């Protein structure tokens, strides 16, 4: 493998890793900070993608679709938490799994009723549809680079939110010791509703942004869901930095695995997870909240 | 009465009603079957997941033909039972047993995914249930696992590949890279292409595989770019096909390395693929713009009934119903006459929207393959890739 091809594969790995981080960031937030196993995360991603498709068909432009789409997702997440998820905090993980798995089935059927089962595509916005040539071999679409940029912006914003704002402080405190925070007069229920809405909005945003580079089809959430959990487990529950590192790791293992070990490439990511868990059972960047 | 007595009496009444209801439900179906009742057709198709649109198109095509015949085939009405196989091979055996044992269907029509099909074929052989395959091309179903009660009206996985290999060799391409998912359908399609391409003087440089149903193609597209073949042959379908064609164009490969594909790459996916698919060459046993009166009438009727464009999956569903109709007509609706039914179906000449088709001794369809080019959002036939192409049916003990 010569140098230019190697560098392109590195670029592919980073780009894939960043996209994975964007999708998994919402899950990290909800799982890590609220302790809720949200299996419906993949469905929110799917709903975001389908929202991008329908809103772009209506407005004609992806950019005009993103703002209303994210706003809708925030409202949706807020209401969902209020009605369903708020009952789960004191319960066992099994009950969380059952509820959120049920939500997956419900969302898939609702989507099927509302939009049908056809495969759809979302056009890349004209402003970003150029391609950069990479040597003489291939070109790289500008839009994919934009997705990576968006991921980095989201990562930075999340970091600032959690570390340097009052809201972030309250969220982290609420995750460590709910009773104490409540006795200080802070409405923990409202806090968790905000976090859940944020998690859903992140997943939906990822779905919307990734849609033009991918395709919109039934069941697209399920594949992504498993990888998201792998990211969160490898990175350490509750750590946004961990999720970023884990996602990039997976990007590299998956990309180079496909090239060098094609027969086993399907299993390599899970092998990586197993190795990490043996070495560091709590994940790479376990946040000490105790 | 005391509260206890009232409660007991209520429970007794509910219990009696419940028992009567259960007995009635068990007894009723047994009455209206056999020759006089409805023929029970069991659809085992994907109604969810990446192949959901294909499953729906097949069922729509089937019901369109039955509707055109006034709702009856061979003088008997049909009733339908559906099972969503979710394209999951792991659940396939349970799902098909639901149709055979719980629902007692007379004929199974299914399915799309080749892995699921293997379980259905095994169950059909074990229970001697009539099976019409409306899509899954797994070679074994009309190869080593062929049986008199199993018919396929779609294609075998190698057929489109065999046809495209001929085309690629004739066009003068010398080297090729192949890419597909690592499952039966993909491997057999590549196998067909490799066979005729190398017989025609070409050489397959590398066979690239992506685990099913993974859709991250970037790494392998870079591989193709570094291999620099004169053409690429790809097999994908559904959501994966959309992403692959878009990714291939976005990587700038479309102009440098012509993309050839089995027809499924561009069937039912052109709206989603947009400009990325323009000019792509594929081989398939169907093309949207075939100008035969039969095809024109079929496409109009389908569009009217379902408000969407017919595709190859709808045609296959339609022809499944035609085949069943031919069989039922030959036995006057009496499914008990199995040998006569099988003989009639095996000898069937079907007037399909794709052209006249017949069946080979292994019960796989013998048909023409068209070379199609994507133009203006349609797969337009630009000529024949192969005439009356039959799958060799290696390993089949019939005929």
Interface residues (C-beta under 8 A of the other chain):
Chain A: X1 X2 X5 X8 X9 X12 X13 X15 X16 X108 X112 X116 X117 X118 X119 X120 X121 X123 X131 X133 X137 X138 X139 X140 X141 X143 X144 X213 X214 X215 X216 X217 X218 X219 X220 X223 X254 X255 X256 X258 X259 X262 X263 X265 X266
Chain B: X47 X48 X49 X50 X52 X53 X55 X56 X182 X208 X209 X210 X211 X213 X214 X215 X216 X218 X219 X220 X221 X222 X223 X225 X226 X238 X239 X240 X241 X242 X243 X246 X247 X250 X251 X252 X253 X256 X268 X269 X271 X272 X273 X274 X308
